[in-house]
Amino acid sequence: MAQPEAKSESVGTVIIAGAANLAIAAAKLVAGLISGSAAMLSEAAHSVADTTTELLLFMALRRGARPADARHPFGYGKESYIWAFFAALFTFVAGAGFAITHGITTILVHEHSGDFLVSYVVLAVSFVIEAISLGRAVRQVRREARRWGTTGRRYLRLTADTTVKAVVLEDSAALIGLILAGCGVALSELTGDELWDGIASVLIGVLLLVVAATLAYSNLSLLVGRAVPERLQGEIERSLAGLPEVTRVGTLFTMQLGPEDILVAAKVDFRDEATGADIEAAADEAERRLRERYPEVRYLFLDPTRSMPGGARAAREPEPPIEDGPVDPGLR
C-alpha cells in the first residue's frame, strides 16, 4: 500500500470516529439530563472528550504530514505526536475528571434519577454506532497487520501511527463504558439505590484514565526519539553488512521521526581496499536496498569509520532464527 493511501485511510478513520462521537455525545447529554443518571452524564462527557480527541488527532495527521523545509529539514512528523499527546491529556482531564468527580458526588448525595427508558434507548443506539466506528478502525489494523505479516495485536501495540491506536483504544473504551453505564442504570432502577449509578460513573472515569495514560506514554516515547524496535534494527544492520564493500557495521542508530519516517545513521567499516568511488557506490546501494524493503526509511547517513575490535556485533555473525515474518518498521 502506498504511504499516501495509508494516511488517507487514517484520516477517514478519525473523521468517522469523530462524527460518531459528536452525535452520541448530544444524545447522551439529553438522556443524562432527562434521567438524571450520573453514568449517562459521565458517558456524555466521555463522548465529548472523544470528539475533541478526534479533532486533535485530525490536526496531528494534517500537521505531521507537511513536507520538510529549510527550517525543519527532517519534516514535521514529530508534531503529530504532540497533538496526539494533547488529545490524551484532554481525555485525562475532561473525560476522566468529570466522570470520577460526578460519580463520587452521586455516591455521596444519592440524587434520585428520573425516567430510565430514554437512557436505555440512547445506550443501545450509541453501542451500535460505536461498534461501527470501531469496526472500521479494526479493519484498518487487520489490513496493515496482514500487509506486514504480523498480528493485529502486535501491530496495535508497536505501530508508530498513534492516531489509529487512539481510535481503536477509545472506541473500545467507549463500548466498555456503555456496558458499565447500562449496568449502573439498570442496578439503580432495580434496587432504587443510586449508589450503583455512581459506581458506574467512577468506573467509566477509571477506564478513561487507563486509556489516556496508555496513549500519553506511547506519544511521549515517540516525542523523545524512540528507536525502531530491536528486531528491525537487526535487519537494517544485516542489510548494510551484506554489502560487498562493508566489513562491519560498528554502530547503528535509528529514530522514528514520524508515523512513516525513519532516520538511520551508522558507523560503517569498509574494506581497506575500497576506493572513494567504491564507498560512494556502496552508500547508494545501501540506500536503494533499504528504501526498497522499507519505504519508511527516509534518511540514511553512513560514516566510514574503522570499528574497534569487539566494539559491536559482527554483521555476518549468525543470528537466532526469527519466528515471525516481516513486520511494519514501526512494529518491531
N, C-alpha and C positions, 0 to 999 in steps of 0.2 A: 504494500500500500504506500502510496506517495505521502510524503510528510504533510503537504498542504491539505490532503484529504483527511488525514488523521486530525489535524487541527480543526477543520470544518466540522468533523463529527463530534469533537469535544464541545465546540460552540453550540451545536444543535442540542446535545445532551443537557448542557447547562441552561439553555433557553427554555426547553420543555420543562425541566425541573422547576425553574423559577416561576413560569406561568402557572404550573400546577399548585405550587406552594402559595402563590398570591390568592388564587381562587379559594383554596382550602382555608387560608387564614381568615378571610372575610366570613366564610360560613361558620367556622369555629367560634369566632368572636360573637356573632349573632346568637349562636346556640349557647355560648357561655353566659352571655348577658341575660338571656331568657330563662335559663335553668338555674343560674347562679352557681354552677359547678366549678369548683377550683380546678379540677382536672381539665375541663374543657377550656377554661381561660388560659391554663398553662399550655395546652395544646395550641391555642391561638397564638400565644407568644412564641411557641416553638416554630410554628409556620411562618410568622413574621420574621423571626431570626433566620430561618432557612431561605426566605425570599431575599432578604438583604444579603445573605451569604452568596446566593446565586448571582446577584448583581456584582458583587465584589469579585467573584470567580470569572464573570464575563470580562470585567476590567483586567483581570490577571491574564486572560487569554489574548485580549487585544493589545494590551501594553507590552506584554512579554514577546509578542510576535514581531515587533518592529525591527527592521534591519539594522545592522551595525552602521555606525557613523564615525566621524573623526573623534568625537568626544567619548564614544563608547565603542571601541574597536572590537570588543567581544560580544556586542549586541546587548539586548535588553532582557534576555531570558530570565535572569535572576529577579527581575521586577515582578514576574508572575508569582514568585514565591512570597513577595512582600504583600501583595494584595490577597493572596490565599491565606497568609498569616493573619491579616486584618479580619478576614472572614471568620477564622477560628476564634479570634478574640471576641468578635461580636456575638457569636453563638454562646461563648462562655459567659459574657456579661449580661446580654439581653435575654437570651432564652433560658439558660440555666438559673441565672439570678432571680428572674421573675418567678419561674416555676417553683423553686425551692422556698422563696420568701412567701409566696401566696399559699403554698401548701401548708407551711408551718402556721400561718395565720388561721387558716381554715381548721387545722387540728386544735388550735388553742381556743378559737371563738365558737366553732361548731355552727357556722351560719347555715340556715336552712336553704336547701336548694329548691328550685321551682319545678316546672314541667321537665321530665326526663326524656320524653319521647323525641323531642327535637334533637337532643344530644345523640341519641342512638342513630337517628337518620343521618346526621352530619358525620358521625364517626364511620358509618358504613360507606357513605359516598366518598369520604376522604380516603378510606382504606383502598378503595378501587382506584382512585386517581393516583395515589402514591405508588401503588403496585405497578401501574402502567409506566410511571416515570422511572421507577427502579428497574423495570424490565428492560427499558431502552439502555440504561447505563450498564446493566449486566450483560446485555448482548454485545455492547461495545467491548467490554472487558474480555468476554469469551472470544470474540473475533481476534483481538490483539494477542490473547494468550495462545490461540491456535497458530497465529501467524509466526510466533516466536517459539513454538514448541514447548510451552510451559503450561502450568495450571493457572486457572483464573485466580485462585487464592494467592499464588506466588506473585502473579502479575500485580494484583492489587496491593500486596504488601510492599513491593520493592520498586514499582514504577515511579519515574520522576514526574509523571503527569498527575500532579496533585489535584487538579480540578476534577478529573474523573473519579479519583479516590474519594474526594469530598462529596460528590453527588451520591455515590454508592453508600457511603457511611451515613450520610444524612437521611437519605431515603429509607435505609434500613432502620435507622433510629426512629424515623417518623412512624413506620409501621409498628414497631415495638411500642412506641409511645401511645399510639391509638389503641392498642390492645390494653395497655395499662390504664388508659383513661376509661375505656369501656368497662373494665373490671371494677375500677373505683366507683364509677357512676352506678353500676348495677348493684354492687355491695351496699352502697349508701342507700339506694332505694329499697333494697330487701330488708336491711337492718334498721333503717331510719336513723343511722348514725353517720354524720358527715366525716367522721374520722377516716373512713376508707377513701373518700374523695380527696382528702388532704394528703393521705399517704401516697396515693397515685400521683398527685401533683409533685410531691417531693421526689419520687422515683423517676418521673419524667425529667426533672431537673438534674438528677444524678446521671441519668443516661446522656443528657446533653453535655455534661461536664466531661464524661469519658470521651465522647466524640470530639469535642473541642480540644482536649488535651492531646489526643492522638494526632489530629491534623496539625496542631501548633508545633508539636515535636517534629513531625515529618518536614514541615516547611522550614523550621529553624535549622535543621540539619543541612538542608539544601542551601539555605542562605549563607551559612558559614563556609560552605565549599566542600560538599561531600564528594568523595572519590567514587568512581564506579565500583560496584561490588568486586570482591576479590577474584571471583571466577572469570569475569570478563577481563579484568586486568591481566590475569594469567594468559588469556587467549590473545590479547593485544601484544603481550611480551613475546609469546611464541611466534606470532606473525612477524614481528620485527626481527627476531632472532633467526627466522627462517630465510632471510635474505642472504644471497651468496657472499656478499661483501662484509657481512656482520659476523663478528666473532662472539660477541657477548653483549647483552643489554645490562648495563651496570645499575642504573636507577631508572625507575619508571614512575611518573606522576600522572594522575588523571583527576579531572574535576568535572562535575556536572554543572554546566553553565546555564542550562535551561532544560525544559522538558525534552527537547530534541537536539540539544547542543552539548557536545563533549569536547573537552580540551585534553590533549595528550602531549606530554613532554618527557623526553627520555635522554639519558646519557648513554651513548652507544659506542662500543669498542669495535672499530672497523679493522679489517685485516691490515697488517703492516705494509703489505704490498699495494694496497688500494691507492689509486691516484685521486686527485681532487675531482676529476671527471667521474670516476667510479663512485665516489661518495655522493656526488650530486645525483647520479642516476639511481643509486640505491635509495636515496631520500625520496625521489619522485616515485619509485616503485612502491616504497612503503606507504606513501600517501594514497596511491591508487588502490593497493590491496585493502587497506583499512576502510577506505570510503566505499569500496565496492561491497564489502561484507557488512560494514556498519556505517550507513549514511549519516548517523548521528555524530560521527567524529568530524567536527567542523574545522578543528585546528590541530595541527601536528607540528611539533618542534623537536628536532633531533640535534643533540650536542655531541659532536665527535670527541669522545674522551676515553682515554685508556682506563679501564676498570682496575681497581685494586684487587689482587688475588684474594678470592674468598669473600669479596665485598658484596656479592649478590649471587643469587642462584643462577647457575648457567642456564642459558635459554634452551639448550638442547638436552638438558638433564631430563630423564624420564619423569613423566607426570603421572600421578594416580589417575585411573580411569574416571571419566565424567559420566555420571549416571544419566543426567538429563540431556535433552537435545539443546540446540542453540536457543538462546533466550534474548529477549529485548535488552539492549545495553543498559537500560535503566532498571533491569530486573535481576541482575546477577547478585 
